[in-house]
Amino acid sequence: MEDTLTLAEAMEELVSAEDFLDYFEVPYEPSVVHVNRLHILQRFHDYLTKQAPNLPPEEEQQRGIYRLWLERAYQDFVESDSITEKVFAVFQNQAKPEGGFSSFVSLDKVFRE
């Protein structure tokens, strides 16, 4: 990545979990990322979505905050695992009216932004 890219431009260029971790200079264990890459990226996205209204306008401050959220997302999976963290809807069991649980996920939930 070139340092001349704005944060928004860089975010569009980054593809893999490793790309994000390298760009934001978050140290990581490849074996942790290998089995949790989608979960880490989804958790990072979730953190960004929740905190977006509170971001400062200065890009350098935003970059630091993004780094902290990415590091936190990564650490979530160092200290836990994907089943426990339940990042994706398929891991979130819902109680059925007739009793028991289901992990069924409707298509509208899969494709929502």
Secondary structure, DSSP 4 states (H G I P E B T S, - for coil): --TTS-HHHHHHH--SHHHHHHHTT----HHHHHHHHHHHHHHHHHHHHHHGGG--S-HHHHHHHHHHHHHHHHHHHHHS-HHHH--SGGGS-EE-TTSSEE----HHHHS--
